[in-house]
Amino acid sequence: MPVLPAQAAGTPGPYAFAPGARSVTGATGTADAEPLTPGATYKSSLPSVGEIHYRLDLDATSDVYVSVTAVAPLGSGIYAGDGINVSVRDAAGRTCSQDRETFGVVHSPRPIAAWGARETSVNRPRCESAGTYDVIVERVGTAESAPDTWDLELFATSEPPLKQTGETNAPEVWNSASPAPLTGEGERRVGGSGFASAVPVGQGAWTADIEPGRTLFYKVPLDWGRQLYATAELGSSKGGDGYAVGALNLSLYNPVRGFVDDASANYDGRRKAAELDPLPPVAYENRYAGPDKLSAMRFAGSYYLVVHLAAEVAERYGEGPFELTLRVREEGSAQAGPGYAGESEPGDVFHVSAAERQAATGGAAGTGGGGDDAAMTVLAVSGIGAGTLVLVVLGVWMVVARRRVGVG
């Protein structure tokens, strides 16, 4: 199995943890579990065997989310079924949510994240009481999985209730056609090494160098009503041969760092692209959708595009660096928010500021790059007319859903 060579002195680690992240130890049981406070980020570790516990002390009105990012050490052997499972249970041991993320076809150490939730939705009456909740994290894998310890970053977020209860059904009609791809050489913008250091990008083409085994983090500010399309392209090699399966991976996470969807591309030395499937516009009501990748598009805020180049590429095509082009397109008209009856923790997680828009779009090369908010709105409105409006049958989607965050 291909693995990344041992980390050289002075080489950056595989993940940059949030500055000021609090250290917390996962307990072996609920009795001594340490608390997680919404709005805070924590650093912990996960053994290869056994589950660990953390505690949430919650009111009866807020939805609370906990994202757990697992970081396998460089050089660790990775199998397709290796990953993490995150669940939230109430004081009676009833499951409120469960999510499992694995490395899949990308057999290369990279940060992966799973999320748990305590929701107070009328559609999910379980776990809506105030009290203490249990966050459980455990490794998943096989007997061949490496018995090493993984680092963890935990991020807890609270979402206040709405002032007025609205629709409790997911939107059934949305633009599911892929727009014409953006063209152009792109503007150079090197991604960060973690969620906290993710580099802002907006509509346009963005380029960077990426080495095998590395992961780059970007963030795209999305208002309510906006729709995101993204493609990652890996440039051609100057030498080498062979076929690297799952060489390029593009993952999308929502503002609470909950997994949305991903796409991978194999590599044979020629230019290859990994493109995300079309996703619905950001809407509060998406949380009532059956498929997880639709349900995850439930918040305004910064969505994270995470690009990984598998370690195996170095064995076949050298250490690089390789040219990466990230193409981002947004459609749809920005809309007013759902009207929260309070503030989230952190306070800016479900909000897009003018400064964030400017940082994401300023000076982008390629079609659609740059421009003020008015120009972006005009482009979005004109672009949506070219798509085809289709009826999304949620029952069919539920058959193919591969992950589930909420448990009814």
N, C-alpha and C positions, 0 to 999 in steps of 0.2 A: 504493500500500500504506500502511495506517495505521501510523504510528510515534509513539512518545512524544515530546513536545516536549523540547527541550534542557533539561538539568537547571539549575534556577535556583540562585542562590547561597544557601547555607544549607539546601538540600533534602537530606535523607538519601540516601545512595547506594542502588542497587538491592539490595545484599546487605551484611550485616554479617559480616565475617570473624572467625574465632575470635581472641580476644585472645591474644597471644603466639604466633600462628602463625609458623612459621619460613619465611623466604624461601628458595626453591629454584628453580634454573633448569633447565628441561627441556633435555636435550642433543639434538643432532641425530643421535646414534648411541649405541650401547651402550658404547663404550670410555670415554667421559667422563661417563656417566650418574651423577647424584648419588643417594645412598641415601635410602630412605624407611624409617623405623623404626616398627614397630607401636606404637601408643599415642600417636603424635604427629600434629599437624595442620600442614599446610604451605600456603603461598601461592605461586602461580606464575602464569604467563601462557601463552596458547596462540595462536600465529600463525594466520592464515587459511589458510595453505598449509603442508603438510609435517607429519610426525609428530615428536613429541618423546618422549624416553625418560627413565625413572627406574629405579632399581635396588632390588631386594629381596634381602637376604642371609638365607636361611631354613634352619631345621632340617628334619628329615624327619618331624616328628610333628604340628606345628600347622597348622591351616587359617589362611590369611591373606587379608584382604580389603582392597582399596583403592578408596575411593569418590572420584570426581572430580566436583566441582561446578563447572560452567561458568557464568560471569556475563557476558552480552553487555552492552555499554555502553548506557545510556539513549539513545534516539534511533536505535539501530541498526535497519536494515531487516531483517526476519525473514521467511523463507519456511518452508513446512511441512517441507521436507526438511533444513533447517539443524539441526545438532546436533553431538554428539561420539561418538566411538568409543573404547572403552577395552579393551585386551587385555593378557593376561599370557602370556609365553612363557618356556620353560626355556632353558638355555644352548645347547641344540641347535636352538633356533628353533621348537620344537613349541608349538602353542597350548594353553594350559591353560584359558583362558576368554576370552570376548569378549562385550561388551555395547554396544549402540548406543541412544542416546536422542535424539529429535528434538523440535522444538517442535510438530509436528503442526498441528491446527486452530487453535491459539492463536498467531496471528501477532503476538506481542508479546514484547519482551525480558523474560525472566524467568530465574531460576536453574533450571538442569536438572542432573541428576546421573546418571552411569553408573558401574557398578562392575565391578571385576575380582577374580578369586579364584585362589588356589593351594590346592586341596583335596587332602587325602591319603586320601580315602575309598576303600574297597575297590571301590566301584562305579565309581570313576574313577582307575584306576591310573596314568594319565599324570601326570607332574609331581609325584611324591611323594618325590623324592630331595632331600636337603639340597643347598644350593648357591645360585648367583646366578640371579635371575629378572629378566626385563625387563618393565617396565610401559610400555606404549605408548599415547599419547593423540594423537588427531588429530581435526580438524574434518571434518564431512561436510556436503555441500551441493551447490549447482549453480553454474553459471557466473555466475548473477545474484547470488549471495550476497555480502554486504558484506565487503570486504577489511579488516576491523578486527580488532584483537587483543582476545581475551577474557581476563578474569581467571579464575584457577582456585583452588579450595581442595581440597586432597587430604587425606584422612583414612585412615590405615592402622590396621588392627585385627587382632589375632591371637586365635584361638580354640583352646584346648588340646584334646587328644584326650580321649576318655572313659576312665574307669577300667575299664569293661567294655563290650565291643562288644555292642550290642543289635540290634534289628530294622534291616534295611537296605532296607525297603520303606516307601513313603509310606502313611499312613493312607488307607484306601479309603472309610470311612464317616464323615461329619461333617454337622453341621447346616447345610444350605445354604439354608434359608429365611430371608428377611428378616423380622426382628421388627417389631412395630408401632412406628411412629416415635415418638420422644419429643415431648412437647408442652410448652408453657410459653414464657414470654417470654425466659428465659435470663438469665444473669449476665454482666456486662461483663468481658471479659478480652481485652486487646489482644495480638495475636501478636507474636513477635519478628521480626527481619529476617534471620535466618540460622539454620543448624542449631545453632550454639553458643548462640544467644540464644533458642531456641525456648521458648515459654511452656507450662508443664504444664497439661493439662486431663484430666478423667476423664469418667465418665458424666454426662451432663447437656447443657444447651443453653447456649451461650456466644456473646456478641455483641461486635462491634467495628465501627468505621468503617473503610472501605477506599476508597482512591482509585484511579482507573484507572492501570494501570501498576505498581501496588504488589503485593508478595508478603508474606504473613504466615505465620510458622512456629509451629506448636504441636507438643507432644509428649505422647503417651499412654503411661503405663507399663503394660505387659502382662506378666503372669506366664505361665508355662507352662500350657497348657490353656485360656487365655482367648481369646475371639473378639471381634473388633472390627468395628463397623459405624459408618459416618460419612457425613454429608450436609452440604454447604455450601449455604446459601440466600442469595440476593441480593435485597434489598428492592426495592420498586417505586420508580420515578423520579417526581419531581415535575414533570418537563417533558421535552421532546425527543421524537424519534421515530426510526424506522428499526429495523434489525435487525443486531445485532452477533453474528457467528458465533464460537463458542468463547469467549464473553465471560468466563465463570467457569470456572476450572479447579481441581480438588481432586486433589492427588497424595499418595500414601502411600509412605513410605520406611521401611525396617526399621532396627534399632539400629546397623548398620554403614553406614547411609545408602545402602543399596542400593534401587533402585527396585522397588516392588511392583506398583502399579496406579494408574490415574487415571480421572477422569470429568470431562466438560466439559458446559456448558449454554450455549445461545444466549440472547440477551437482547433483548427487545422493549419494555422499560420496565415490564413486569409482573414480579411476584415469580417467580423461577426457582430451581431447585435442581439441584445436581450430586451424585449419590449413587454411592458406591463399590459395586461388586458384592460379594456375600457372599464372605468368605475363610475358610479353615479355621482352627481354633484353633491357637495357637502350639504347635509340636511340633518337636523335634529331627529327627524322621524326615521332616518335610516336604521336607528337602533332596533326598530321593530322588524327588520328584515331577517329572514331565516339564514341565508348564507353569511358566514362571518366576514367575508371581504366586502360585502355591502353594508353590514351592520357596523363595521369599524369606521365607515365614513360618516361619523355622527357628530363631529366637532369642527368648528372653525379653529384656525390656529396654524402652527407650523407642522407640516407633514415632512417626514424624513425619508430621503432617498439614500440607501446604503448600497455601495458598490464593492464587491469583493472579487479579486482575481486569485484563482486557486493556485496553491503551491506547486501543483503538478506541471503547470506551464513552464516553470523554471527548468525542469528536467528535460523538457522537449525543445524549448525555444530560448533558453538562457534566462538570466536574471533581469533582463530588460534595462531600463523601464520601457513600458509599452504605452502607446498613446490611447487615452480614454476620452471619448466624447459623450457627454450627457446632454440629451436633447429633451427639453421640457416645454410642454405646451399647456395652456390653460384655456378653457372655454366657459361659457355661461356668464350671466350677469350677477354681480354681487348683490346680496339681499340683506335685509335687516335680520338681526339675530332673533332667537326665540323668546327673549325676554326673561332673563334669570332673576330670581327673587333673592339675590345675594351675590357674594363674590366667591370665586373659585380659589383654591389653594394649589399651586401658586396663583397669584392674582392675574397674570397675563397669559395663562396657558390657552384660553379659548378666545383670544383676541388677536387681531392683526393690526398693528400700528402703521402709521404713515412712514415712520422710519424703517420699519421692517420691509415694507413694500419697496422703498427706495434702495435699500441695501441689496434686495434680491434682484431687482431689474435694472439698476443703473448701469448703462454702458454695454449691455449685452450685444454681441454681434450675432448675425444671422437673422432669419425671418422672425419678426415679432419681438426682437430684443429691445429692451429699454422702453422709454415713453412714460408719460404721466398716467394717473389713474383713469382719466377720461379716455385717453387713447386706448388703454387696455380694455375698458368697458366696451368701446365701439368694436374693437377686434373680436371680443368674446361674443357679442350679439350677432355680428355678421357671420362668425364661424359656425355657430350652432345651427344656422339654417341649412348648412351643407350636409349635416348629418341626417340620419334616418331615425325617426322616433319609433321605438319599438316597445311593445308591451312585455314587461319582464314578469314571467310567471314564477312566483316565489316558490310554489310547490315543487317545480322542476329543479330550481336552484338548490333546494334543500337536499335533494337526492345526491347532488354532487358536492355539497359542502364538505370540506375536509377538516375544518376546525370549528369548535364551538366555544364561545366565551361564556354566554349565559346559559344556565340550566333551568328550564321551566319547572 
